[in-house]
Amino acid sequence: MTTPAPTRRRFLGQAALSATAFTFLTPETLFAQAPKAYTVQQIIDLILKEGNLKPIPDTVDTIKSGSPDQAVTGIVTTMFATASVIEQAAKLKANFIIAHEPTFYNHRDDPEWVKGNEIVKKKQALLEKHKIAVWRFHDYCHSLKPDAIRYGVVKKAGWTQYYKNESPALTIPATTLGDLVKHLKTKLGIQKLRVVGDLSQPCSKLAIMPGAAGGQRQVSIAEAEKPDVLIVGETPEWEGVEYARDGRLLGSKMALIVLGHAVSEEPGMEYFVEWLQPKISGIKVTHVASGDPFQWV
């Protein structure tokens, strides 16, 4: 019997080893490297688990469109799931939008808030056309440690080294109110701000309250912290604004900066991409800004 040549022997040995190894592969082993598939509900559950978040009774953070069993092809984070954001998500082949604020123009996203609302019907049809699920991420977002929204603003403003104990109050190097306004416009990408105060006045201690915390909470923080500048997303003009104006007329030096609701919380949803993406394999998470709704004239 002829002995196989060394090269042939090596080939046959490798083939035998490969065949033996293949016989011991299980379906789980064969597909171990395949990207994990997630449903909408599994993504939500993962966020709550990774964030160590306990269930919030009567939360507004519910699915507004689509099905919890829907397989996720991509995720978009945003402030508002506007018609434009929906179209952009579809172009990105992302069928799951995580939005911080309501989709249907009221706190609970009740489509019957105004009966027969034609804009609601058109938006529902647009979501159905692209088979996009929407989940509101508001109460849980603010419950993260740190609060993802405030932290996102602080991070984008370049102030993380001054952010202590998740307090809305932080102290930055001394500047003027005018330069602070320029800094915020540049860092947060805001076209226009509203200000109550003297642009030449010095300031260092800030109280940052993005979004719409409400006049009572904003004034409470102002009274407790005594900041040089109270920075808010929006505030009822008959509450926080008049408090700041009268305060200055009565001897207070506190200034007020109103950023705008959408643009003040958008950095938080942008930061949330950094928080979520490492926790999910095989699915792209993208931030799409809903932007400032106003045209400044």
Buried (B, 14 or more C-beta within 10 A) or exposed (E): EEEEEEEEEEEEEEEEEEEEEEEEEEEEEEEEEEEEEBBBBBBBEBBBEBBEBEEEEEEBBEBBBBEBEBEBBBBBBBBBBBEBBBBBBBEBEBBBBBBBBBBBBBEEBEBEBEEEBEEBEEBBEBBEEBEBBBBBBBEBBBBBEBBBBBBBBBBBBEBEEBBEEEEBBBBBEEBBBBBBBBBBBEBBBBEEBBBBBBEEBEBBBBBBBBBBBBBEBBBEBBEEBEBBBBBBBBBEEEBBBBBBBEBBEEEBBBBBBBBBBBBBBBBBBBBBBEBBBEEBEEBBBBBBBBBBEEEEE
